[in-house]
Amino acid sequence: MDLRWKKEDKVFDSIHEADVWADSLANEISARLFDAYDTPDYKIAYSLAFRLSQNEKFRVVTRVTPGRYNVWVLEI
């Protein structure tokens, strides 16, 4: 299975900023522009995983590696 990743190095100061950003990412993932997101900001990963889990078509998978957080979806 090949995932299309989007990798960014943005880090936000607040959970609100990260959530606004994650909302736009969730829309892009739902539109299938990419399948997975890689970030150093746990706030973005947390919010993105929460938003994606609300879509019943997706199984959300997360992974933490040193200094990076990954979120991706698998279609059910």
All heavy atoms as an XYZ file, in Angstrom:
638
protein
N       0.835     -1.168      0.000
C       0.000      0.000      0.000
C       0.889      1.242      0.000
O       1.743      1.400      0.861
C      -0.878     -0.030      1.253
C      -1.552      1.265      1.541
S      -2.554      1.243      3.018
C      -1.427      0.700      4.250
N       0.688      2.082     -0.979
C       1.452      3.323     -1.080
C       0.597      4.487     -0.604
O      -0.480      4.731     -1.142
C       1.885      3.566     -2.524
C       2.908      2.554     -2.986
O       3.756      2.171     -2.162
O       2.863      2.162     -4.164
N       1.103      5.190      0.391
C       0.405      6.364      0.909
C       1.028      7.616      0.311
O       2.239      7.694      0.132
C       0.517      6.431      2.434
C      -0.135      5.306      3.218
C       0.193      5.446      4.697
C      -1.630      5.298      3.008
N       0.198      8.592      0.022
C       0.688      9.895     -0.423
C       0.822     10.768      0.821
O      -0.178     11.102      1.466
C      -0.295     10.530     -1.404
C      -0.317      9.814     -2.746
C      -1.459     10.272     -3.567
N      -2.668      9.878     -2.807
C      -3.897     10.054     -3.216
N      -4.136     10.624     -4.355
N      -4.915      9.651     -2.486
N       2.058     11.103      1.167
C       2.361     11.842      2.384
C       2.474     13.338      2.122
O       2.967     13.765      1.088
C       3.682     11.372      2.975
C       3.566     10.036      3.635
C       3.662      8.821      3.019
C       3.326      9.786      5.007
N       3.496      7.823      3.943
C       3.297      8.392      5.173
C       3.140     10.592      6.115
C       3.071      7.791      6.402
C       2.931      9.996      7.337
C       2.894      8.614      7.478
N       2.057     14.103      3.098
C       2.324     15.538      3.121
C       3.143     15.779      4.388
O       2.714     15.438      5.491
C       1.026     16.348      3.163
C       1.264     17.845      3.130
C      -0.039     18.596      2.941
C       0.239     20.068      2.728
N      -1.000     20.795      2.415
N       4.331     16.322      4.220
C       5.234     16.550      5.352
C       5.461     18.048      5.500
O       5.791     18.728      4.522
C       6.565     15.843      5.123
C       7.533     16.002      6.257
C       8.806     15.218      6.000
C       9.758     15.405      7.167
N      10.967     14.617      7.001
N       5.255     18.550      6.712
C       5.479     19.968      6.990
C       6.151     20.107      8.347
O       6.085     19.207      9.180
C       4.162     20.737      6.980
C       3.523     20.771      5.608
C       2.257     21.581      5.560
O       1.389     21.404      6.426
O       2.142     22.395      4.645
N       6.773     21.253      8.546
C       7.471     21.506      9.805
C       6.848     22.639     10.611
O       7.501     23.239     11.450
C       8.943     21.809      9.523
C       9.676     20.575      9.023
O       9.391     19.470      9.519
O      10.519     20.701      8.128
N       5.579     22.918     10.364
C       4.890     23.968     11.113
C       4.704     23.548     12.562
O       4.390     22.393     12.848
C       3.515     24.245     10.518
C       3.554     24.871      9.156
C       2.152     25.232      8.711
C       2.117     25.831      7.346
N       2.908     27.012      7.154
N       4.875     24.500     13.469
C       4.587     24.287     14.891
C       3.808     25.516     15.366
O       4.262     26.640     15.174
C       5.875     24.116     15.714
C       5.560     23.992     17.201
C       6.665     22.904     15.231
N       2.653     25.271     15.943
C       1.806     26.356     16.399
C       1.933     26.550     17.904
O       2.270     25.621     18.636
C       0.349     26.087     16.029
C       0.103     26.151     14.547
C      -0.017     24.999     13.795
C       0.006     27.364     13.900
C      -0.245     25.053     12.438
C      -0.214     27.438     12.533
C      -0.337     26.276     11.797
N       1.645     27.769     18.351
C       1.735     28.097     19.770
C       0.533     27.608     20.567
O       0.654     27.330     21.747
C       1.876     29.608     19.965
C       3.198     30.134     19.435
O       4.186     29.383     19.449
O       3.228     31.300     18.996
N      -0.622     27.521     19.922
C      -1.832     27.150     20.666
C      -2.563     26.003     19.983
O      -2.419     25.777     18.773
C      -2.779     28.349     20.778
O      -3.375     28.630     19.531
N      -3.372     25.312     20.768
C      -4.181     24.226     20.227
C      -5.224     24.788     19.272
O      -5.588     24.133     18.290
C      -4.819     23.380     21.346
C      -5.462     22.113     20.783
C      -5.821     24.169     22.140
C      -4.527     21.062     20.318
N      -5.679     25.995     19.508
C      -6.667     26.604     18.614
C      -6.084     26.797     17.210
O      -6.722     26.432     16.214
C      -7.160     27.942     19.162
C      -8.072     28.664     18.212
N      -9.352     28.235     17.961
C      -7.864     29.736     17.428
C      -9.905     29.038     17.060
N      -9.018     29.964     16.720
N      -4.888     27.346     17.132
C      -4.237     27.528     15.823
C      -4.024     26.188     15.129
O      -4.267     26.049     13.928
C      -2.890     28.216     15.993
C      -2.963     29.648     16.445
C      -1.586     30.201     16.770
O      -0.784     29.494     17.411
O      -1.332     31.350     16.365
N      -3.573     25.206     15.899
C      -3.335     23.873     15.337
C      -4.637     23.248     14.860
O      -4.673     22.582     13.820
C      -2.662     22.981     16.370
N      -5.724     23.464     15.586
C      -7.011     22.897     15.213
C      -7.550     23.521     13.933
O      -8.096     22.819     13.076
C      -8.017     23.065     16.354
C      -9.312     22.355     16.063
O      -9.275     21.156     15.715
O     -10.378     23.003     16.162
N      -7.387     24.819     13.782
C      -7.808     25.484     12.544
C      -7.019     24.912     11.364
O      -7.577     24.620     10.299
C      -7.635     27.013     12.649
C      -7.842     27.689     11.306
C      -8.592     27.586     13.697
N      -5.729     24.719     11.559
C      -4.879     24.137     10.521
C      -5.309     22.697     10.213
O      -5.428     22.301      9.055
C      -3.421     24.181     10.974
C      -2.445     23.728      9.949
C      -1.810     22.524      9.893
C      -1.991     24.468      8.814
N      -0.982     22.477      8.801
C      -1.080     23.665      8.116
C      -2.266     25.737      8.323
C      -0.444     24.084      6.965
C      -1.626     26.158      7.172
C      -0.727     25.323      6.508
N      -5.558     21.920     11.276
C      -5.947     20.521     11.102
C      -7.288     20.394     10.390
O      -7.509     19.437      9.638
C      -6.000     19.820     12.455
N      -8.173     21.342     10.597
C      -9.464     21.326      9.915
C      -9.264     21.380      8.400
O      -9.883     20.628      7.652
C     -10.327     22.491     10.393
C     -11.715     22.478      9.777
O     -12.310     21.386      9.651
O     -12.209     23.565      9.422
N      -8.374     22.245      7.954
C      -8.118     22.326      6.512
C      -7.425     21.059      6.002
O      -7.709     20.592      4.891
C      -7.307     23.567      6.164
O      -6.006     23.487      6.686
N      -6.538     20.492      6.815
C      -5.878     19.246      6.413
C      -6.881     18.101      6.307
O      -6.800     17.286      5.381
C      -4.795     18.866      7.424
C      -3.590     19.779      7.512
C      -2.728     19.383      8.699
C      -2.796     19.749      6.228
N      -7.805     18.029      7.247
C      -8.818     16.972      7.221
C      -9.651     17.069      5.947
O      -9.992     16.042      5.341
C      -9.697     17.051      8.458
N      -9.957     18.281      5.529
C     -10.701     18.462      4.276
C      -9.890     17.978      3.087
O     -10.435     17.347      2.171
C     -11.090     19.930      4.089
C     -12.164     20.359      5.046
O     -12.978     19.551      5.480
N     -12.172     21.627      5.399
N      -8.598     18.258      3.079
C      -7.739     17.813      1.981
C      -7.616     16.291      1.955
O      -7.611     15.677      0.886
C      -6.368     18.467      2.080
C      -6.397     19.961      1.816
C      -5.026     20.606      1.954
O      -4.009     19.903      1.876
O      -4.993     21.834      2.135
N      -7.513     15.678      3.126
C      -7.437     14.213      3.185
C      -8.767     13.605      2.756
O      -8.801     12.614      2.024
C      -7.009     13.744      4.588
C      -5.539     14.111      4.823
C      -7.225     12.239      4.755
C      -5.023     13.822      6.220
N      -9.878     14.196      3.189
C     -11.196     13.700      2.780
C     -11.383     13.802      1.275
O     -12.041     12.954      0.665
C     -12.296     14.484      3.496
O     -12.260     14.228      4.881
N     -10.794     14.825      0.674
C     -10.864     14.988     -0.788
C      -9.852     14.097     -1.505
O      -9.768     14.109     -2.724
C     -10.624     16.447     -1.155
N      -9.064     13.354     -0.728
C      -8.075     12.400     -1.241
C      -6.927     13.076     -1.989
O      -6.338     12.491     -2.895
C      -8.724     11.332     -2.119
C      -9.896     10.605     -1.482
C      -9.623     10.063     -0.122
N      -8.830      8.848     -0.192
C      -8.388      8.207      0.860
N      -8.639      8.658      2.060
N      -7.669      7.131      0.735
N      -6.586     14.297     -1.572
C      -5.413     14.959     -2.143
C      -4.135     14.299     -1.634
O      -3.122     14.281     -2.320
C      -5.423     16.443     -1.812
C      -6.627     17.224     -2.348
C      -6.535     18.683     -1.923
C      -6.720     17.103     -3.852
N      -4.186     13.791     -0.411
C      -3.119     12.974      0.154
C      -3.729     12.097      1.225
O      -4.880     12.285      1.629
C      -1.955     13.828      0.690
C      -2.339     14.870      1.698
C      -2.312     14.596      3.046
C      -2.724     16.146      1.298
C      -2.664     15.555      3.980
C      -3.069     17.119      2.210
C      -3.049     16.813      3.561
N      -2.971     11.090      1.685
C      -3.496     10.095      2.631
C      -2.917     10.223      4.030
O      -3.477      9.679      4.977
C      -3.159      8.674      2.147
C      -3.634      8.423      0.748
O      -4.824      8.593      0.491
O      -2.786      8.060     -0.107
N      -1.778     10.885      4.135
C      -1.046     10.865      5.395
C      -0.360     12.201      5.638
O      -0.023     12.914      4.690
C      -0.019      9.743      5.373
N      -0.133     12.499      6.923
C       0.472     13.776      7.296
C       1.573     13.521      8.318
O       1.393     12.747      9.263
C      -0.599     14.695      7.879
C      -0.137     16.110      8.097
C       0.088     16.966      7.029
C       0.074     16.599      9.374
C       0.512     18.266      7.224
C       0.490     17.898      9.583
C       0.706     18.731      8.503
O       1.129     20.018      8.700
N       2.688     14.197      8.141
C       3.844     14.077      9.016
C       4.177     15.461      9.562
O       4.326     16.410      8.800
C       5.018     13.525      8.205
C       6.280     13.401      9.019
O       6.924     14.440      9.274
O       6.632     12.276      9.385
N       4.281     15.579     10.903
C       4.491     16.871     11.539
C       5.324     16.732     12.812
O       5.270     15.686     13.465
C       3.129     17.528     11.879
O       3.347     18.793     12.511
C       2.296     16.667     12.795
N       6.037     17.775     13.202
C       6.715     17.764     14.498
C       5.813     18.282     15.626
O       6.193     18.250     16.794
C       7.898     18.714     14.281
C       7.374     19.707     13.290
C       6.476     18.898     12.380
N       4.614     18.760     15.281
C       3.724     19.391     16.262
C       2.643     18.413     16.714
O       1.745     18.066     15.953
C       3.086     20.637     15.639
C       2.339     21.497     16.641
O       2.129     21.053     17.793
O       1.969     22.627     16.273
N       2.721     18.003     17.979
C       1.741     17.051     18.508
C       0.338     17.641     18.503
O      -0.654     16.908     18.400
C       2.119     16.600     19.925
C       1.894     17.657     20.978
C       0.688     17.726     21.667
C       2.859     18.607     21.266
C       0.465     18.704     22.614
C       2.647     19.588     22.204
C       1.442     19.629     22.883
O       1.224     20.614     23.818
N       0.213     18.958     18.576
C      -1.104     19.591     18.602
C      -1.831     19.403     17.272
O      -3.036     19.153     17.245
C      -0.983     21.078     18.957
C      -0.395     21.325     20.342
C      -0.242     22.794     20.669
C       0.728     23.556     19.822
N       2.124     23.156     19.888
N      -1.093     19.516     16.176
C      -1.691     19.290     14.859
C      -2.099     17.827     14.721
O      -3.214     17.520     14.283
C      -0.726     19.680     13.725
C      -0.413     21.172     13.766
C      -1.317     19.296     12.367
C       0.673     21.600     12.784
N      -1.213     16.924     15.087
C      -1.500     15.490     14.962
C      -2.713     15.093     15.798
O      -3.587     14.356     15.324
C      -0.277     14.669     15.376
N      -2.784     15.585     17.006
C      -3.909     15.286     17.907
C      -5.220     15.760     17.283
O      -6.194     15.017     17.196
C      -3.664     15.966     19.257
C      -4.854     16.032     20.151
C      -5.222     14.936     20.933
C      -5.621     17.188     20.233
C      -6.319     14.998     21.770
C      -6.718     17.260     21.064
C      -7.067     16.160     21.828
O      -8.162     16.225     22.654
N      -5.240     17.000     16.856
C      -6.451     17.578     16.303
C      -6.840     16.912     14.984
O      -8.020     16.640     14.736
C      -6.254     19.083     16.102
O      -7.460     19.692     15.766
N      -5.855     16.631     14.141
C      -6.129     15.977     12.866
C      -6.710     14.579     13.083
O      -7.692     14.201     12.439
C      -4.859     15.906     12.024
C      -5.003     15.268     10.650
C      -6.030     16.010      9.795
C      -3.644     15.230      9.957
N      -6.131     13.813     13.984
C      -6.642     12.470     14.264
C      -8.081     12.539     14.775
O      -8.936     11.741     14.370
C      -5.746     11.761     15.277
N      -8.375     13.491     15.638
C      -9.726     13.651     16.160
C     -10.697     13.992     15.033
O     -11.770     13.399     14.920
C      -9.753     14.741     17.233
C     -11.123     14.994     17.763
C     -11.690     14.142     18.705
C     -11.862     16.082     17.332
C     -12.965     14.360     19.183
C     -13.133     16.320     17.811
C     -13.694     15.457     18.740
N     -10.334     14.951     14.198
C     -11.225     15.365     13.103
C     -11.453     14.233     12.102
O     -12.571     14.009     11.647
C     -10.681     16.593     12.407
C     -10.818     17.835     13.267
C     -10.411     19.080     12.532
N     -10.725     20.249     13.318
C     -11.920     20.832     13.377
N     -12.916     20.335     12.701
N     -12.112     21.901     14.119
N     -10.398     13.507     11.750
C     -10.546     12.418     10.785
C     -11.366     11.259     11.343
O     -12.070     10.577     10.596
C      -9.172     11.920     10.334
C      -8.387     12.884      9.455
C      -6.966     12.372      9.272
C      -9.076     13.106      8.117
N     -11.288     11.044     12.638
C     -12.030      9.930     13.243
C     -13.541     10.143     13.185
O     -14.308      9.200     13.370
C     -11.581      9.714     14.685
O     -12.010     10.787     15.501
N     -13.972     11.345     12.905
C     -15.402     11.628     12.787
C     -15.969     11.162     11.442
O     -17.189     11.093     11.275
C     -15.659     13.113     12.991
C     -15.308     13.555     14.398
C     -15.481     15.039     14.593
O     -16.434     15.625     14.100
N     -14.563     15.640     15.318
N     -15.104     10.836     10.501
C     -15.534     10.334      9.194
C     -15.614      8.813      9.279
O     -14.593      8.134      9.431
C     -14.543     10.776      8.116
C     -14.997     10.426      6.730
O     -15.731      9.474      6.522
N     -14.539     11.200      5.763
N     -16.806      8.282      9.174
C     -16.984      6.841      9.347
C     -16.423      6.000      8.200
O     -16.345      4.776      8.303
C     -18.455      6.506      9.578
C     -19.388      7.163      8.615
C     -20.811      7.259      9.151
O     -21.006      7.633     10.303
O     -21.710      6.940      8.370
N     -15.969      6.646      7.124
C     -15.352      5.921      6.010
C     -13.882      5.605      6.270
O     -13.281      4.826      5.553
C     -15.422      6.745      4.732
C     -16.807      7.022      4.228
C     -16.724      7.872      2.974
C     -18.078      8.391      2.570
N     -17.972      9.348      1.461
N     -13.301      6.242      7.289
C     -11.866      6.127      7.538
C     -11.550      5.352      8.811
O     -12.246      5.469      9.818
C     -11.222      7.506      7.695
C     -11.227      8.363      6.473
C     -11.339      9.733      6.588
C     -11.105      7.829      5.204
C     -11.340     10.551      5.473
C     -11.101      8.629      4.077
C     -11.221      9.996      4.220
N     -10.457      4.604      8.745
C      -9.805      4.099      9.942
C      -8.557      4.963     10.103
O      -7.732      5.041      9.196
C      -9.409      2.642      9.796
C      -8.531      2.184     10.968
C      -8.290      0.729     10.984
N      -9.545      0.123     11.409
C      -9.917     -1.107     11.096
N      -9.152     -1.845     10.345
N     -11.047     -1.598     11.518
N      -8.435      5.619     11.239
C      -7.335      6.552     11.479
C      -6.207      5.819     12.193
O      -6.440      5.110     13.184
C      -7.805      7.758     12.320
C      -6.655      8.713     12.574
C      -8.958      8.472     11.626
N      -5.004      5.991     11.701
C      -3.823      5.357     12.278
C      -2.841      6.462     12.660
O      -2.674      7.427     11.918
C      -3.160      4.387     11.272
C      -1.976      3.674     11.902
C      -4.177      3.411     10.715
N      -2.229      6.313     13.828
C      -1.237      7.293     14.270
C       0.052      6.577     14.646
O       0.049      5.402     15.005
C      -1.735      8.096     15.487
O      -1.975      7.201     16.573
C      -2.996      8.867     15.164
N       1.143      7.328     14.554
C       2.448      6.789     14.943
C       3.310      7.942     15.454
O       3.273      9.040     14.908
C       3.126      6.143     13.734
C       4.535      5.638     14.036
C       5.186      4.962     12.864
N       5.218      5.856     11.710
C       5.453      5.457     10.469
N       5.661      4.198     10.202
N       5.476      6.325      9.474
N       4.058      7.649     16.508
C       4.987      8.633     17.065
C       6.390      8.075     16.902
O       6.675      6.945     17.296
C       4.696      8.888     18.559
C       5.685      9.890     19.124
C       3.267      9.371     18.757
N       7.251      8.876     16.284
C       8.663      8.545     16.187
C       9.416      9.698     16.833
O       8.829     10.752     17.069
C       9.092      8.358     14.714
O       8.796      9.552     13.994
C       8.375      7.188     14.073
N      10.676      9.559     17.127
C      11.391     10.647     17.796
C      11.266     11.982     17.038
O      11.738     12.114     15.911
C      12.839     10.165     17.832
C      12.720      8.668     17.844
C      11.526      8.380     16.961
N      10.561     12.910     17.643
C      10.411     14.245     17.084
C       9.386     14.401     15.974
O       9.226     15.486     15.426
N       8.669     13.327     15.624
C       7.690     13.395     14.530
C       6.412     12.675     14.930
O       6.438     11.680     15.665
C       8.222     12.742     13.256
C       9.501     13.284     12.699
C       9.502     14.727     12.338
N       8.596     15.056     11.251
C       8.550     16.256     10.685
N       9.347     17.212     11.090
N       7.700     16.505      9.723
N       5.314     13.162     14.396
C       3.999     12.562     14.604
C       3.390     12.303     13.232
O       3.423     13.170     12.367
C       3.096     13.501     15.409
C       3.663     13.814     16.768
C       4.559     14.862     16.937
C       3.338     13.032     17.862
C       5.108     15.134     18.181
C       3.882     13.298     19.108
C       4.766     14.348     19.263
O       5.312     14.612     20.483
N       2.862     11.110     13.031
C       2.263     10.717     11.764
C       0.803     10.371     11.981
O       0.449      9.686     12.949
C       2.951      9.498     11.164
C       4.433      9.702     10.985
O       5.215      8.818     11.318
N       4.856     10.827     10.466
N      -0.032     10.813     11.056
C      -1.450     10.475     11.040
C      -1.788     10.076      9.620
O      -1.417     10.778      8.678
C      -2.325     11.684     11.461
C      -3.810     11.311     11.399
C      -1.952     12.195     12.835
N      -2.461      8.936      9.450
C      -2.902      8.559      8.123
C      -4.219      7.824      8.206
O      -4.653      7.434      9.290
C      -1.850      7.761      7.363
C      -1.513      6.399      7.861
C      -2.072      5.224      7.465
C      -0.514      6.053      8.823
N      -1.476      4.166      8.123
C      -0.525      4.656      8.959
C       0.377      6.787      9.594
C       0.323      3.991      9.834
C       1.215      6.126     10.454
C       1.191      4.743     10.568
N      -4.871      7.709      7.057
C      -6.175      7.069      7.020
C      -6.157      5.879      6.078
O      -5.427      5.855      5.090
C      -7.284      8.045      6.580
C      -7.480      9.133      7.607
C      -7.032      8.623      5.214
N      -6.953      4.903      6.425
C      -7.222      3.744      5.592
C      -8.718      3.728      5.357
O      -9.494      3.926      6.295
C      -6.778      2.459      6.278
C      -5.333      2.399      6.743
C      -5.096      1.156      7.579
C      -4.396      2.432      5.551
N      -9.126      3.524      4.134
C     -10.559      3.469      3.866
C     -11.107      2.136      4.320
O     -10.497      1.089      4.128
C     -10.836      3.679      2.381
C     -10.848      5.130      2.009
C     -11.557      5.386      0.710
O     -12.767      5.139      0.638
O     -10.878      5.843     -0.211
N     -12.265      2.188      4.910
C     -12.929      0.972      5.390
C     -13.797      0.420      4.280
O     -14.390      1.097      3.530
C     -13.775      1.265      6.639
C     -12.879      1.671      7.770
C     -14.605      0.063      7.013
C     -13.577      2.038      9.050
